[in-house]
């Protein structure tokens, strides 16, 4: 049997206090990159680019409720490139 991951000694509000601004920044940077691609000369061609599909799939994983292994799933997804 695989060992269970350790939980955080901090509470959810404490973790949000600690990581909220960094996560907010990463989300804004990702949105800005996607906006730049969408506004590019050949944005239609990018729609079929596997990298863009992988980024969108990774964002979907981020929004799934009840997961505690998002990083692992996203790393697997992005390693298929």
C-alpha positions as CSV (number, residue, x, y, z in Angstrom):
1,X,0.0,0.0,0.0
2,X,1.3,3.4,-0.9
3,X,2.0,5.9,1.9
4,X,-0.7,8.5,2.4
5,X,0.4,12.1,1.8
6,X,0.8,14.2,5.0
7,X,-1.8,16.8,5.6
8,X,-0.8,20.4,6.3
9,X,-0.3,21.5,9.9
10,X,-1.9,24.8,8.9
11,X,-5.6,25.5,8.6
12,X,-7.3,26.3,5.3
13,X,-7.6,30.0,6.2
14,X,-3.9,30.1,7.1
15,X,-2.9,28.4,3.8
16,X,-5.0,30.9,1.9
17,X,-3.3,33.8,3.8
18,X,0.0,32.3,2.8
19,X,-0.6,31.4,-0.8
20,X,-3.5,33.6,-2.1
21,X,-1.4,36.4,-3.6
22,X,1.1,34.0,-5.3
23,X,-1.8,31.9,-6.8
24,X,-3.6,35.1,-7.8
25,X,-0.5,36.3,-9.7
26,X,-0.1,32.9,-11.4
27,X,-3.7,32.9,-12.6
28,X,-3.4,36.5,-13.9
29,X,-0.2,35.6,-15.7
30,X,-1.8,32.6,-17.3
31,X,-4.9,34.6,-18.3
32,X,-2.6,37.2,-19.9
33,X,-0.7,34.6,-21.9
34,X,-3.9,33.1,-23.2
35,X,-5.2,36.6,-24.1
36,X,-2.1,37.3,-26.1
37,X,-2.5,34.0,-28.0
38,X,-6.1,34.8,-28.6
39,X,-5.3,38.2,-30.0
40,X,-2.4,37.0,-32.2
41,X,-2.5,37.1,-36.0
42,X,-3.1,33.4,-36.4
43,X,-5.2,32.7,-33.3
44,X,-7.4,30.3,-35.3
45,X,-4.3,28.2,-36.0
46,X,-3.4,28.1,-32.3
47,X,-6.8,26.5,-31.5
48,X,-5.5,23.1,-32.8
49,X,-2.1,23.4,-31.1
50,X,-1.7,20.6,-28.6
51,X,0.1,22.9,-26.1
52,X,-2.9,25.2,-25.9
53,X,-5.2,22.2,-25.5
54,X,-3.0,20.9,-22.7
55,X,-3.0,24.2,-20.9
56,X,-6.8,24.3,-21.1
57,X,-7.1,20.7,-19.8
58,X,-4.7,21.6,-17.0
59,X,-7.0,24.6,-16.0
60,X,-9.9,22.2,-15.9
61,X,-8.0,20.0,-13.5
62,X,-7.4,23.0,-11.3
63,X,-11.2,23.5,-11.0
64,X,-12.1,20.0,-10.1
65,X,-13.6,19.7,-6.6
66,X,-12.5,16.9,-4.3
67,X,-9.0,16.4,-5.7
68,X,-5.9,16.5,-3.6
69,X,-3.4,15.5,-6.3
70,X,-3.9,18.2,-8.9
71,X,-0.2,18.8,-9.4
72,X,0.4,15.1,-10.2
73,X,-2.5,15.0,-12.7
74,X,-1.3,18.2,-14.4
75,X,2.3,17.0,-14.5
76,X,1.1,13.8,-16.2
77,X,-1.0,15.7,-18.6
78,X,1.8,18.2,-19.6
79,X,4.4,15.4,-19.8
80,X,2.5,14.0,-22.8
81,X,3.7,16.8,-25.0
